[in-house]
Amino acid sequence: IIMTDVGSAGEFMINGQNGIVVPVDDMEALRDAMISVINDRDLRLKLGQNVFKSFTQLPTKEDILALYMKSWQKAMSSNKK
């Protein structure tokens, strides 16, 4: 639920909705986020429920492979023209 703001983290984790995103190397922000999650039961429940929903909405491996296949087929058919 708590992560640093690196890479594609922001594409999945929405700060305050399904997790807490803290700046890289900001130990104070990390500490504050941890204390908030420990002390605030409602926040813990909200973040936990929302991150579970977010995970269940991610595409499956099969969905991703199908999108790749569609993309490759489109690229190959456009090369024939």
N, CA, C and O of each residue as an XYZ file, in Angstrom:
324
protein
N       0.818     -1.200      0.000
C       0.000      0.000      0.000
C       0.857      1.258      0.000
O       0.423      2.292     -0.508
N       2.059      1.196      0.555
C       2.963      2.352      0.564
C       4.102      2.073     -0.412
O       4.748      1.027     -0.337
N       4.344      3.005     -1.321
C       5.426      2.815     -2.284
C       6.047      4.147     -2.662
O       5.455      5.207     -2.456
N       7.246      4.077     -3.217
C       7.892      5.299     -3.681
C       7.427      5.605     -5.094
O       6.951      4.728     -5.814
N       7.572      6.845     -5.470
C       7.114      7.332     -6.765
C       8.193      7.075     -7.814
O       8.941      7.982     -8.182
N       8.268      5.841     -8.289
C       9.276      5.469     -9.281
C       8.636      4.719    -10.440
O       7.565      4.126    -10.306
N       9.310      4.757    -11.568
C       8.864      3.992    -12.729
C       7.415      4.247    -13.078
O       6.963      5.390    -13.145
N       6.706      3.174    -13.297
C       5.308      3.282    -13.695
C       4.367      3.142    -12.498
O       3.194      2.805    -12.660
N       4.878      3.399    -11.315
C       4.069      3.262    -10.099
C       2.778      4.074    -10.192
O       1.712      3.605     -9.793
N       2.882      5.281    -10.714
C       1.722      6.153    -10.804
C       0.648      5.670    -11.762
O      -0.486      6.148    -11.720
N       0.995      4.729    -12.620
C      -0.010      4.186    -13.534
C      -0.973      3.256    -12.816
O      -2.089      3.027    -13.282
N      -0.546      2.727    -11.694
C      -1.400      1.802    -10.945
C      -1.835      2.391     -9.608
O      -3.016      2.362     -9.262
N      -0.886      2.918     -8.872
C      -1.147      3.397     -7.520
C      -1.585      4.857     -7.562
O      -0.874      5.720     -8.078
N      -2.750      5.113     -7.018
C      -3.272      6.482     -6.947
C      -3.208      6.911     -5.491
O      -3.913      6.380     -4.633
N      -2.343      7.888     -5.236
C      -2.089      8.327     -3.870
C      -3.382      8.713     -3.148
O      -4.157      9.549     -3.613
N      -3.582      8.074     -1.998
C      -4.751      8.364     -1.177
C      -5.990      7.575     -1.537
O      -6.964      7.568     -0.783
N      -5.968      6.899     -2.695
C      -7.129      6.109     -3.097
C      -6.896      4.613     -2.919
O      -7.679      3.927     -2.262
N      -5.807      4.113     -3.511
C      -5.522      2.683     -3.366
C      -4.127      2.446     -2.792
O      -3.599      1.336     -2.859
N      -3.553      3.472     -2.244
C      -2.240      3.373     -1.625
C      -1.710      4.744     -1.275
O      -2.380      5.758     -1.467
N      -0.504      4.757     -0.763
C       0.166      6.016     -0.443
C       1.480      6.016     -1.207
O       2.277      5.086     -1.087
N       1.700      7.060     -1.989
C       2.917      7.205     -2.774
C       3.766      8.284     -2.126
O       3.303      9.403     -1.903
N       5.010      7.942     -1.825
C       5.922      8.896     -1.195
C       7.091      9.173     -2.134
O       7.466      8.308     -2.926
N       7.665     10.360     -2.055
C       8.829     10.675     -2.897
C      10.021      9.774     -2.555
O      10.181      9.337     -1.416
N      10.834      9.512     -3.547
C      12.042      8.711     -3.365
C      12.970      9.425     -2.376
O      13.128     10.645     -2.428
N      13.568      8.661     -1.494
C      14.540      9.159     -0.504
C      13.952     10.125      0.520
O      14.703     10.824      1.199
N      12.640     10.181      0.646
C      12.018     11.056      1.649
C      11.603     10.197      2.839
O      10.466      9.735      2.934
N      12.550     10.001      3.734
C      12.313      9.127      4.885
C      11.221      9.675      5.802
O      10.490      8.904      6.425
N      11.108     10.977      5.887
C      10.066     11.577      6.735
C       8.680     11.273      6.170
O       7.760     10.942      6.918
N       8.537     11.385      4.856
C       7.248     11.076      4.227
C       6.917      9.598      4.381
O       5.762      9.240      4.613
N       7.913      8.748      4.257
C       7.703      7.316      4.439
C       7.267      7.021      5.868
O       6.324      6.262      6.088
N       7.948      7.614      6.830
C       7.593      7.425      8.238
C       6.169      7.895      8.500
O       5.388      7.199      9.149
N       5.832      9.084      7.991
C       4.489      9.629      8.198
C       3.420      8.734      7.581
O       2.359      8.528      8.169
N       3.706      8.201      6.389
C       2.749      7.309      5.729
C       2.551      6.038      6.545
O       1.426      5.568      6.714
N       3.645      5.490      7.047
C       3.548      4.269      7.849
C       2.755      4.513      9.129
O       1.924      3.693      9.521
N       3.014      5.632      9.769
C       2.291      5.969     11.001
C       0.805      6.152     10.705
O      -0.042      5.714     11.484
N       0.484      6.796      9.586
C      -0.920      7.000      9.209
C      -1.637      5.670      9.020
O      -2.755      5.485      9.502
N      -0.989      4.746      8.318
C      -1.608      3.444      8.058
C      -1.762      2.650      9.355
O      -2.766      1.965      9.552
N      -0.777      2.743     10.228
C      -0.847      2.015     11.497
C      -1.955      2.575     12.388
O      -2.708      1.817     13.000
N      -2.052      3.892     12.459
C      -2.968      4.534     13.409
C      -4.390      4.728     12.900
O      -5.310      4.889     13.702
N      -4.589      4.716     11.591
C      -5.908      5.048     11.032
C      -6.544      3.804     10.417
O      -6.279      3.462      9.264
N      -7.379      3.139     11.195
C      -8.030      1.905     10.759
C      -8.871      2.126      9.504
O      -8.838      1.307      8.585
N      -9.624      3.226      9.460
C     -10.467      3.507      8.297
C      -9.622      3.678      7.034
O      -9.988      3.191      5.964
N      -8.496      4.368      7.165
C      -7.592      4.544      6.022
C      -7.061      3.189      5.566
O      -7.040      2.904      4.368
N      -6.632      2.353      6.507
C      -6.129      1.017      6.185
C      -7.169      0.210      5.415
O      -6.863     -0.407      4.395
N      -8.404      0.225      5.919
C      -9.470     -0.535      5.260
C      -9.759      0.014      3.868
O      -9.910     -0.753      2.917
N      -9.837      1.326      3.745
C     -10.122      1.953      2.448
C      -9.034      1.615      1.435
O      -9.333      1.195      0.318
N      -7.777      1.798      1.822
C      -6.682      1.519      0.902
C      -6.629      0.037      0.539
O      -6.415     -0.317     -0.620
N      -6.824     -0.821      1.534
C      -6.792     -2.262      1.281
C      -7.888     -2.707      0.326
O      -7.638     -3.490     -0.591
N      -9.093     -2.213      0.536
C     -10.208     -2.591     -0.333
C     -10.000     -2.047     -1.750
O     -10.261     -2.740     -2.733
N      -9.531     -0.807     -1.840
C      -9.349     -0.204     -3.156
C      -8.195     -0.822     -3.932
O      -8.282     -0.971     -5.151
N      -7.112     -1.186     -3.243
C      -5.997     -1.802     -3.964
C      -6.404     -3.202     -4.443
O      -5.976     -3.634     -5.513
N      -7.218     -3.904     -3.670
C      -7.711     -5.206     -4.119
C      -8.552     -5.039     -5.384
O      -8.395     -5.799     -6.339
N      -9.441     -4.050     -5.394
C     -10.255     -3.783     -6.592
C      -9.363     -3.452     -7.782
O      -9.602     -3.918     -8.895
N      -8.340     -2.648     -7.541
C      -7.424     -2.267     -8.623
C      -6.726     -3.485     -9.207
O      -6.614     -3.608    -10.426
N      -6.257     -4.385     -8.354
C      -5.588     -5.597     -8.827
C      -6.530     -6.475     -9.628
O      -6.123     -7.051    -10.637
N      -7.773     -6.592     -9.203
C      -8.705     -7.461     -9.910
C      -9.094     -6.894    -11.273
O      -9.613     -7.624    -12.117
N      -8.851     -5.606    -11.500
C      -9.189     -4.989    -12.775
C      -8.018     -4.960    -13.751
O      -8.173     -4.523    -14.892
N      -6.843     -5.423    -13.312
C      -5.699     -5.481    -14.216
C      -5.952     -6.520    -15.301
O      -6.622     -7.524    -15.059
N      -5.414     -6.279    -16.504
C      -5.586     -7.284    -17.555
C      -4.832     -8.565    -17.197
O      -3.794     -8.533    -16.535
N      -5.374     -9.673    -17.647
C      -4.722    -10.964    -17.422
C      -3.566    -11.119    -18.408
O      -3.421    -10.340    -19.350
N      -2.758    -12.131    -18.170
C      -1.661    -12.446    -19.092
C      -2.236    -12.720    -20.481
O      -1.671    -12.292    -21.487
N      -3.334    -13.417    -20.531
C      -3.966    -13.737    -21.807
C      -4.452    -12.482    -22.523
O      -4.319    -12.366    -23.742
N      -5.022    -11.534    -21.757
C      -5.466    -10.266    -22.351
C      -4.300     -9.513    -22.977
O      -4.408     -8.995    -24.088
N      -3.188     -9.458    -22.255
C      -2.008     -8.740    -22.739
C      -1.447     -9.422    -23.987
O      -1.100     -8.754    -24.961
N      -1.361    -10.745    -23.956
C      -0.862    -11.472    -25.122
C      -1.766    -11.264    -26.333
O      -1.276    -11.131    -27.454
N      -3.072    -11.234    -26.119
C      -4.012    -11.003    -27.221
C      -3.812     -9.613    -27.820
O      -3.891     -9.443    -29.036
N      -3.554     -8.624    -26.974
C      -3.299     -7.267    -27.477
C      -2.008     -7.208    -28.285
O      -1.949     -6.548    -29.323
N      -0.965     -7.905    -27.803
C       0.284     -7.982    -28.567
C       0.042     -8.638    -29.922
O       0.505     -8.139    -30.948
N      -0.671     -9.739    -29.927
C      -0.937    -10.463    -31.165
C      -1.690     -9.568    -32.155
O      -1.354     -9.519    -33.338
N      -2.693     -8.874    -31.667
C      -3.470     -7.969    -32.523
C      -2.573     -6.883    -33.109
O      -2.679     -6.540    -34.286
N      -1.690     -6.350    -32.271
C      -0.773     -5.303    -32.713
C       0.195     -5.828    -33.770
O       0.446     -5.160    -34.774
N       0.742     -7.032    -33.543
C       1.672     -7.628    -34.505
C       0.967     -7.933    -35.824
O       1.523     -7.699    -36.897
N      -0.255     -8.452    -35.742
C      -0.998     -8.764    -36.963
C      -1.273     -7.488    -37.762
O      -1.185     -7.483    -38.990
N      -1.596     -6.443    -37.072
C      -1.855     -5.162    -37.746
C      -0.575     -4.653    -38.407
O      -0.601     -4.187    -39.546
N       0.534     -4.743    -37.693
C       1.815     -4.295    -38.243
C       2.207     -5.121    -39.457
O       2.693     -4.579    -40.450
N       1.998     -6.431    -39.383
C       2.371     -7.313    -40.493
C       1.484     -7.072    -41.712
O       1.965     -7.122    -42.844
N       0.206     -6.816    -41.495
C      -0.704     -6.594    -42.634
C      -0.423     -5.247    -43.289
O      -0.627     -5.095    -44.493
N       0.038     -4.274    -42.520
C       0.330     -2.972    -43.110
C       1.656     -3.013    -43.884
O       1.860     -2.197    -44.782
N       2.554     -3.939    -43.555
C       3.821     -4.095    -44.289
C       3.606     -4.716    -45.652
O       4.420     -4.509    -46.551
N       2.535     -5.471    -45.833
C       2.260     -6.160    -47.100
C       1.746     -5.194    -48.159
O       1.762     -5.514    -49.347
N       1.299     -4.042    -47.753
C       0.701     -3.093    -48.699
C       1.734     -2.274    -49.402
O       1.394     -1.430    -50.231
